[in-house]
Amino acid sequence: MGVVAFAGSRSLGAAFAPLVGSAVGSVLASGRSVSVGCCVGLDAAVLSALASLAPLRGSCFAAFGSGGVGSCSLSAVGAVSAFASAGGSVSFWAGGGADVALPVRLAARSSAVIAAASVSTVVFFSSPSSVGSLLACRLAVGRGLPVFAFACGFPASSLPLPAPGSWVTASASGLWSSAFRFIPASLSLF
């Protein structure tokens, strides 16, 4: 079964939860699974969507320990715990142990989420300056994975580029028509 990584902003508004749920549902309907992180915003929305869809097909990578040990105000401890209680797979301390600084753990956790993907990465940006969302895109592009992005609350023309290339509309119709696919620039041989 292929895995699609989901990443995005911790400040993603609740108004985008239905879009996130539809994207998760679309991925699961295609027979694939999901990997996701542990923060509020996008991660919590994905975990909520996964918990509401049976059977549970997803993996959560948490930058903290069971019960929220080592978490911070941006951690979705409740959503991660509910997902685990429902039978979801959670890798605690995915970014390193309690002795590792939180920013380092979060970045390493993002790497683990993207490393688990085998099909593509879907990223929800709440602003063009979302550093974590852009990091996820860069990690996925670096692995050669297709990257799809949703611009949530700002013009898609402002999506940041993770590498030389461009964003193009992902589909002509349906859910994915509001997403954009990153197309890397071709390398010139001359």
C-alpha positions in Angstrom: 0.0 0.0 0.0 1.4 3.4 -1.0 1.8 6.2 1.6 0.9 9.9 1.0 2.5 12.4 3.5 0.3 15.3 4.7 2.0 18.4 6.1 1.0 22.0 6.6 0.6 25.0 8.8 -0.1 24.9 12.5 -2.2 28.0 12.1 -4.5 26.4 9.5 -8.0 27.6 10.4 -10.9 25.3 11.2 -12.7 26.5 8.1 -10.3 24.4 6.1 -11.1 21.1 8.0 -13.7 20.0 5.4 -11.1 20.4 2.6 -8.5 18.5 4.6 -11.1 15.8 5.3 -12.0 15.5 1.6 -8.3 15.2 0.6 -7.7 12.5 3.3 -10.8 10.7 2.1 -9.7 10.9 -1.5 -6.3 9.4 -0.6 -7.8 6.6 1.4 -10.4 5.9 -1.3 -7.5 5.4 -3.8 -6.2 2.5 -1.5 -3.4 4.5 0.0 -2.4 5.3 3.5 -1.4 8.6 5.2 1.6 9.8 7.2 1.2 12.9 9.3 2.8 14.9 12.2 1.5 15.8 15.7 0.8 19.6 15.8 -2.3 21.7 15.9 -3.7 23.0 12.7 -3.3 20.7 9.6 -1.9 17.7 11.6 -4.9 17.7 14.0 -7.3 18.0 11.1 -5.8 15.0 9.3 -5.8 12.9 12.5 -9.4 13.8 13.1 -10.3 12.9 9.5 -8.4 9.6 9.8 -10.1 8.7 13.1 -13.6 9.3 11.5 -12.9 7.0 8.5 -12.7 3.2 8.9 -10.6 1.3 8.7 -7.8 3.4 10.2 -5.0 3.7 7.6 -2.4 6.1 8.8 0.7 6.7 10.8 1.3 9.7 13.1 4.9 10.8 13.9 4.9 12.7 17.2 7.8 14.9 18.4 6.8 14.1 22.0 6.2 11.1 24.2 3.1 9.2 25.2 0.6 11.3 27.2 2.2 14.5 25.9 5.5 14.3 27.7 7.8 16.8 26.0 5.0 18.6 24.1 4.4 22.3 23.8 1.4 24.6 23.2 1.5 23.8 19.4 1.3 20.0 20.0 -2.1 18.3 19.3 -1.7 15.9 22.3 -5.5 15.2 22.4 -5.8 14.4 18.7 -2.7 12.2 18.8 -4.0 10.4 21.9 -7.4 9.9 20.3 -5.9 8.6 17.2 -3.7 6.1 19.1 -6.7 5.0 21.2 -8.7 4.3 18.1 -6.0 2.0 16.9 -3.9 4.3 14.9 -0.1 3.9 14.6 1.9 6.5 16.5 5.6 6.8 16.6 6.4 8.8 19.7 9.7 10.8 20.0 9.9 10.6 16.2 12.2 13.6 16.1 14.5 12.6 19.0 14.2 12.2 22.7 13.4 14.7 25.5 17.0 15.8 25.5 16.7 17.1 21.9 15.6 20.8 21.6 12.0 21.1 20.5 12.7 23.0 17.2 15.2 20.2 16.2 12.7 17.5 17.2 10.0 19.2 15.1 12.2 19.4 12.0 13.4 15.8 12.4 9.7 14.7 12.9 8.8 16.4 9.6 11.6 14.5 8.0 10.2 11.3 9.4 6.7 12.1 8.0 8.1 12.8 4.5 10.4 9.7 4.7 7.4 7.5 5.3 5.8 8.6 2.1 6.1 6.5 -1.0 3.6 8.1 -3.4 3.4 11.9 -2.9 3.1 14.7 -0.4 0.1 17.0 0.1 0.8 20.4 1.8 -1.7 22.9 3.1 -0.2 26.4 3.4 -2.0 29.0 5.5 0.4 31.7 4.3 3.2 32.0 1.8 5.6 32.4 4.7 4.8 29.0 6.4 8.4 27.8 7.1 7.3 24.3 8.2 5.1 23.8 5.2 7.9 24.9 2.9 10.4 22.5 4.6 8.0 19.6 4.0 7.8 20.6 0.3 11.6 20.8 0.1 12.1 17.4 1.8 9.6 15.8 -0.6 11.1 17.4 -3.7 14.5 16.3 -2.5 13.2 12.7 -2.4 11.7 13.1 -5.9 8.1 12.8 -4.6 5.3 14.6 -6.4 4.2 17.6 -4.2 0.6 19.0 -4.2 -0.2 22.2 -2.4 -3.4 24.0 -1.3 -3.2 27.7 -0.7 -5.6 28.3 2.2 -6.7 31.9 2.5 -4.3 33.5 0.1 -3.8 33.6 -3.7 -2.2 30.5 -5.1 0.1 32.7 -7.2 1.9 33.5 -3.8 2.8 29.8 -3.1 6.5 29.7 -2.3 8.7 27.6 -4.5 10.5 24.8 -2.7 13.1 24.6 -5.5 13.5 26.0 -9.1 10.3 25.3 -10.9 6.6 26.3 -10.9 3.2 25.4 -9.5 0.5 24.3 -12.0 -3.1 23.4 -11.4 -3.3 19.7 -10.3 -6.5 18.8 -12.0 -9.2 20.3 -14.3 -12.1 19.4 -12.0 -13.1 18.0 -8.6 -11.3 18.4 -5.3 -7.8 18.4 -6.7 -8.7 21.3 -9.1 -8.0 23.7 -6.1 -4.6 22.1 -5.5 -1.4 22.9 -7.3 1.4 20.5 -8.3 5.0 21.5 -8.2 6.9 21.0 -11.4 10.7 21.1 -11.0 12.6 23.1 -13.6 14.2 21.0 -16.2 18.0 20.8 -16.2 19.5 22.1 -19.3 22.1 19.8 -20.9 23.7 22.6 -23.0 
